[in-house]
Amino acid sequence: MSDTDMKQVIFTHVILEGTAYEVGKLQGEMLWADCPGYARYLTSPVEGYKNSAEESTWLMKYFDKYCPGINEELEGFAAALGVEPAQVAYRALSTKLQGQCSHIALLPGITRDKHILMGRSYEWGDEDDFRLVTTRIKGKASHLGFSAIQFGRYEGMNEYGLGVTMSAGVPRVDPQSGGLRLWAVIRTLLDCCKTVDEALKMLDNMPMSMNCNLIMADRTGEAALAEIACQNKAVKRINNASADQYVLATNHFTLPEMLPYDANRMRQSVDRYLAIRRAVEASAPQVSHETIRKVLSAKVPEGVCCHYYKDWLGTLWSMIFDITDRTVEICFGSPQVNPWRKFDLSGTPGVTEYKVILPNEKVAEPQKIFARLQPGEGI
């Protein structure tokens, strides 16, 4: 790796518990102490919003209706920073998130230990929250996942064994306005749902402003892939009786109903998709944690790991969820140069830091790896 720029960053694992207000207040205090610039960003005015009393009332009612509990957390956070809760809500609701990710859910029919497993990697630039969060909030399901905009989640698993992962479905294309962002949808599913069936029913009643692929799995042995382009959605569900025993996604749509929305399909997304599919089909019905670890750790096109952080395609974390055991193996940063660690939902409230290496590399053939493909091409 002589041509590699080795950057060291700090990841944290934060364990929070209490009421939603208490957790929000603690997060505000911690953020101001550790990163006041980001705290100011989250509380700064948003262009296009008047921040009128009418808008503020509407916004808080909107979160109450679709994301119960978020308002109390926002109120605690705002109190810690001395601002109005609606100001934080405006910023959170308007923020667009992306992620060049890969993920899969596997049912017991093809796993060695007959456990329900999920694998996931998150690729983006070399600046992010870098914060794994375990929350134990009164009245909500305890869960673990990486934070987005402080209050949201990029993925996670809750105490009932519901796992939810995501990837951008239409990379670098802004979603339509007028709905919930990705961070709020995933957070709400983890807070409120026990099963895939409950999560899908909740999704049906949510207005969404996101272009993404969601994969869900639960301890009953059901999994689903939901491909979403704002209010357009298609779902593939599998269970122990299905011919297919896994669902898979990277950064394009694959379900027939969603091909009209399959814009910006890139060669590297197809390469990662095919790498996971090859690994699973070569190992089935003996797919193991190690099978998933190998494909998450191998570099594209043999696997899904990438080091192109300056080009928004660098692996920031990789995860293996054992839904049956309710444990998660996590590698902070690239698994090529960083260790794997095991987590569950236990632990004492507090913060643990991890030093992590991000080995940025130049893309040798950008015209190839970022080549645009036609809808449906390459699979």
ABEGO torsion letter per residue (X at the ends): XAABBBBBBBBBBBBBBEBAAAAAAAAAAAAAAABAAAAAAAABBBBGBAGBAAAAAAAAAAAAAABBGAAAAAAAAAAAAGBBAAAAAAAAAABBBBEBBBBBBBBAAABAAGBBBBBBBBBBBABBAGBBBBBBBBGBBBBBBBBBGGABBABEBBAAGBBBBBBBABBGBBBBBGBBBAAAAAAAAAAABABAAAAAAAAAABBBBBBBBBBBBBAAGBBBBBBBBEABBBBBBBBAABABABBBBBABBABAAAAAABBGBBAAAAAAAAAAAAAAAAAOAABBAAAAAAAAABBOAABABBABAAAGBBBABBBBBBAAAGBBBBBBEBAAABBBBBBBABEBBEBBBBBBBBBBBBBABAAAAABBBBBGBGX
